[in-house]
Amino acid sequence: MLLMIFVNDLELDENVPRWLEHAKEGEDHLGLADTVFPAFLFIVGLSLPFAIGQWESKGVSKKDQLLRILSRSFALLIMGIYAVNYEEYTKGPAVLGQYAWLLIATIGFFLIWLDYPAGWPGRRVWLFRGTGILVLVVLAIVYKGGTPEHPSWMKAHWYGILGLIGWAYLCCALLYFIIRDRLVGLGVAFLFFLGLSIAANAGWLAKVIADHEGFWFEDSGGLPAFTMAGVMTAVFYRRWTDDKRPSQSLVWLVLMTPILLAAGFALRPLGGIAKLGDTPSWILICTAISVAAFALLAYVVDLKGRKQWYSLIKPAGSSTLTCYLLTYIHYCIIRMLPPGGRLPLALRSGEIGLLKSFLFSLLIVMLTGWLEKRKIRLSI
């Protein structure tokens, strides 16, 4: 999450080193920014077995587990669709400006999905949630997209970062709900998603994608592969840890890294290493990076017991969505300021700009921690 905020903030900077930026459309290139979203999806998968296991230990019924999965996915899809439609907001006359519209929508998200205190009466909670729902409904009514000559209403142009996370979470949570800890079944699911990416980039799914535009999983269906890889890694690691052999599991994970890398480079002819193409090469190489990072962190934290080093940024993991949406609020306010109210170019360029973006990311995480201590965090 810290890296996600950092690379997103770099988009407002000038003279950013190319290796930090996203690759352009059609470019066979992997920048740091291209590895962050895959790592996030991988982490979503890592958390799934532990989250569902925790629900079961608390006696949550199968029905309620399924409802939680569906409600979380629905929330992420709704937020993603609103965020995407902000990008398509009209440049012509409208009741609200583009950034004011997104700012109010973000406030609506907080009102609906805030983790309200357990001691609050239900009537008060639903008063706030109802207000948030009303806010989103009104924003949908006043929404104007497109141009004055060709106006349009809200639609799923694509699902946005949050929506893509929602789709990946929904697919993999439902599959894990059925398959559970059977690694062979999870591996088949991973290969299925990877196969969709291979088929799409080979041109075998062109008609299917064209016929289902706006409803296909970001062109190929490969993104859930990252999440399923995370699920498999968590199940594998937990199994060996339960057998008192965590170090051996990390050795196997480290050995998997070059295999994934080799497979990724072998599939490079199918669209290159391209995030925007959702290519199999990009999926496998970024999965290798995520698995290696997991093995390193598991070694440092679990085997060596060194946990204090990440305490400053821990809120980014415990209140992740809150952390991410705080950047929406910040950017909307910044965009609504007059040009003279923004940072000068000297503070948004080169090494100084990089330092600024890193400090901004750190401040957002620290603000998330400050809000978390005051019980202000989203429940998603």
Buried (B, 14 or more C-beta within 10 A) or exposed (E): BBBBBBBBBBEBBEEBEEEBBBBEEEBBBBBBBBBBBBBBBBBBBBBBBEBBBEBEEEEBEEEEBEEBBEEBBEBBBBBBBBBBBBEBBBEEEBEBEBBBBBBBBBBBBBBBBBBBEEEEEEEEBEEBBEEBBEBBEBBBEEBBBBEEEEEBEBEBBBBBBBBBBBBBBBBBBBBBBEBEBEEEBBBEBBEBBBBBBBBBBBEEBEEEBEEEEEEBBBBBBBBBBBBBBBBBBBBBBBEBBEEEEBEEBBEEBBEBBEEBBEBBEEBBEBBBBBBBBBBBBBBBBBBBBBBBBBBEEBBBEBEEEEEEEBEEBBBBBEBBBBBBBBBBBBBBEEBEEEEEEEBEEEEBBBEEBBEBBBEBBBEBBBBBBEBBEEEBBBEB
